[in-house]
Amino acid sequence: MSEPRDLVYAIKKHIPFPLWRKMTAPYWWWYNRASHQLAAFLSTRRRKSAARIGSFRNKHQGERCFIIGNGPSLKHTDLSLLKNEITFGMNRIYLIFPEIGFPTSYYLAINTLVIEQCADEIMALDIPRFVSWRGRKWLRSDPDIIYLDTDYTPPPTFSKDVSGRVFEGSTVSYAAMQLAFHMGFEEVILVGMDHTFTTKGDPNVTIVSNGEDPNHFSPEYFGKGFRWQLPDLKASEKAYRMACEAFEASDRRILDATIGGKLDVFPKVNYKDLF
């Protein structure tokens, strides 16, 4: 039997986009903002998350960290060098933990499809985990999840304090940059953020993988049968520029050490020269 979302996608194909946007605007207003704002007052769990997020404020002031993307370049990156560094991992990064022998310092997931399909794996992680409030229904049995109030509707912003709204910027790595700023990191270094995809199609369209994943470090990352959304690289670049400007305005910086990466927003550095 088809899921409700499959029926919605089928209907959407036959309705002009401007009309569809008007029809669905009230739903998205509730889904992305109103329900979150209400939870800030009525949900004990949401309030506890906000308090815990506050406890991370400037925890790593003046330090450096690494945000690890999930691109194929990780296969050519000596991640053993990061064992004693502070690191952020995202989505299914944990698939590489057995290979490198250690987990990332922090974990982040905001995409609903990822959270829904990987909930058991996320709950099995023994590190601080920051997850979008939208994903709570799949993670209710885990009291240690820290929920972020993320959304992808305008206005586009860069939040220096992530205890409130966090704009997603079409990529989980943008949320990670905001979280890193909140924690006080002076220098953020990107690795594994290839910013290129073999699979092509319209941005944000949900597809189902029909074989091995060529777009990430593991063929099982979004393997056969996994539902995922095609990236919006242009939108993420706009978000990255906001992050770059926010860091520079505070005399901090984001550097890109991705091997062979296609992103041209941040200053490039040689990965091995960092150690």
N, C-alpha and C positions, 0 to 999 in steps of 0.2 A: 504493500500500500504506500502511495506517495505521501510524503510529509507535507504539512501545511505550507512550508516555505516553497516546495516544488510547485504547488498550485499557484502561489503568489507570483513566482517567476514566469509561469506559463501565461498568466493573465497580463502581466506587465508587458510582454512582447507585443500585445495587440492594442496598447493604449499609448497615445502620443506622450512623449516625456514631459512637456510642460503641464499637461493635464494630470499625469501620474504624480508629479511633484506636489501639485496643489491638493490632490486627493489624500496623499499620505503624510502631508506636513504635520497635521495634529498628532498622528501616531509617533513620528520621529521626535516631535517636541516632547512628548511624554517619555518616550523610550530613552532619549539621550540626556534630557535636562530635568524635566519636572520630577520624574521619579527619583532622580539622584538628590535633588534639593529636598524633597520630602523625606528621604531616608536620612539626611543629615540631622533632622529633628526627631524622627520617630524610630530609627533603627539603632539599637544598642551596639550592634556589630559595626555599623558604619561609623559611629562615634568613637568606638574603641580603635578602629583603624586610623581615624584622623589623629587620635592621641599618639598612637605608635609612630605614625609618619612624622609627627612633630618631634618625637624623641631622636629622629635621625637628622634633624636640622643641624647643619655644620658639624656633624660627627667626624667628618674627614677633612676639616678645613686645612687648606694648604697642601694637601696630598695629591697624588696622581692616581688615575684609575684607567682601566681598559674596558671599552665596550666591545664585546666580541659579537660580530655578525655571524651569519650562518652560510656564507657563500662558499663556493668550491675552493676558493683560495686558501681556506683553512687547511686543506690537504697538503699545502706547500708551506705552511707556517709552523714554525717550531713553538708550539704552545707550551712546551715544558718550561720555557723562559718566564711564563706567567705564574708559576706555582706560588711564588711569594708576593705577587702583586694583588691589588684589589681589582676584582673583575665583575662585570655585569654580563650575564648570559640571558638569552631571550628565546622564547618559543621552544623549539625542540633541541636546544643546545645540549641538553643532558645526554643525548645519544653519543656524544663524543667523550663524556666523562670517563667511561671505562678505559678508553684508549689512552687518554692523557694522564689518568691516575689521580685526578682531583676535580672537585666541582668548582664552579664559579663562586665568588663571594656572595653575589646577589642574583636573583632570578626575576624576570619580568615577562608578563604576557598580557596583552590587551585585546587580541583578536578573538572574537566570540567563537569562530569555527575551531580555532586552535584549542581554546579552553574546553569547549564541549567535547572534542574528540580525544583530548589528552588529559582529562581531569585526573584520572587515577595516577598517571605518571607525575603530574604536577604535585599531587598530594603526597607522593612518595619521596619527594626531595627534602633533604634535611638542611636547608639553607633558608635565609629570609627570602620570602616570595611576595612580590608585589603584582597584583592581578586587578584587571578592570572590574569595577563594581557590577558591570553587566554579566560577568561570569559567575556570580555568586551561587546561582541555583545548582551548578554542577559541583560546587566545592563546599557545600553547607556542612559536611561532616568534619571539615578540617578547621579547628578554631584558630590556627596560627597564621592563616592567610591574611595578608595585609591588603586591603582594598583601596585602589586609587579611583578617584572620580574622573574617569577619562571619557571624552566624547570626540566626535569627528565633525561637528557642525560649527559654523561660524559663530563668533569671530575667531580667526587664527591668532593664537597667542603663544608666548613662551612663559611658562610659569616658573618663577624662581622659588616659589613656595608651593609644593605639590600636595599640601594638606587640603587644598581647594581644587577647583577645576583644572584638569590637565588636557590640553588640546593634543590630539593624537598625531596630526600631521601626516596621515596616511602611512605611518611606519612606526613600529614598536621602538625602533632605535631613537626616534625623536623623543618619545616618552622617557627613555633611558637617559638621554641628555639632560632633560629637565630634572629627573631624579638625582643625577650626579651633581647638578648645580645646587639643588636643595641640600645635598649632603656636604657641600662646601669644597668639592674638589677644585683645585686650581688648574689642573691639566687633565684633559680627557683625551685618550688615544684610541682611535678606531682600528680594529683589525677584522678581517673577514667580511667587510662590507663592500662586496664586489660591485654593487649597483648596476647589474646587468642580468638579464634573464633570457634563457634559451626559449622558453615557452612564450608565445606571443598571443595578444588578444586585447580586447578593450579593458582599460583599467577598472579594477574593483568587481569585475564579473566573477561569479563563483563557478568554478569548474571542478570536475572530479578527475583525479589522476588515473591514467589507464596503464601505468607502468612505473619503472624506476624514475626517481627524481633527478633531473640533470642540473637543477638550479641551486642546489645546496650541497653541503659537504658530505652528505650521506645519501645514497640512492633510496633509503628508507624514510628520509625526512618527511616528504609529502609523497609517500609511496602509493602503490596501486590502491584505489578506493578512497583515498583521502580527499576530502572537500577543502578547497582553499580558494582564495581570491587573488586574481591577477594583480600585480603591483601597479601603483600609480607613481612612476618615477619622477614625473614633473612636479606633482604635488609634494612629494617628499623632499625634492630639492628646494622648494620654496620654504618648507619648514626648516630644513637644515641651515638655510641662510639666516633665518631668525635666530637659530641657536648660536650660530657663529657670531652674529652681532651682539647677542646678549652676553656671551662669554667675554668677547673683546671689550665691551663697555664696562665690564667689571674687572678688567686687567687679568682675565683668565684666558685659556685658549683650548680649542679642540684641534687635534692633529690627526691626520689620516696616514696610518702605517699599513694599510691593506696592500698586500702583494698583488700588483697588476690591477688594482681597482679602477673603475671608470668614473668614480665620483670626483668632481673637480671643485667642490665648494670649500673644502678645508685645506690648509697647508699640508703638503706631503712631507713625510719623513721616512727614512729607511728603518724598517722594523728592528733589525739587529743592532743598529746604532744606538738604540734606546737602553741597552743593557751594558 
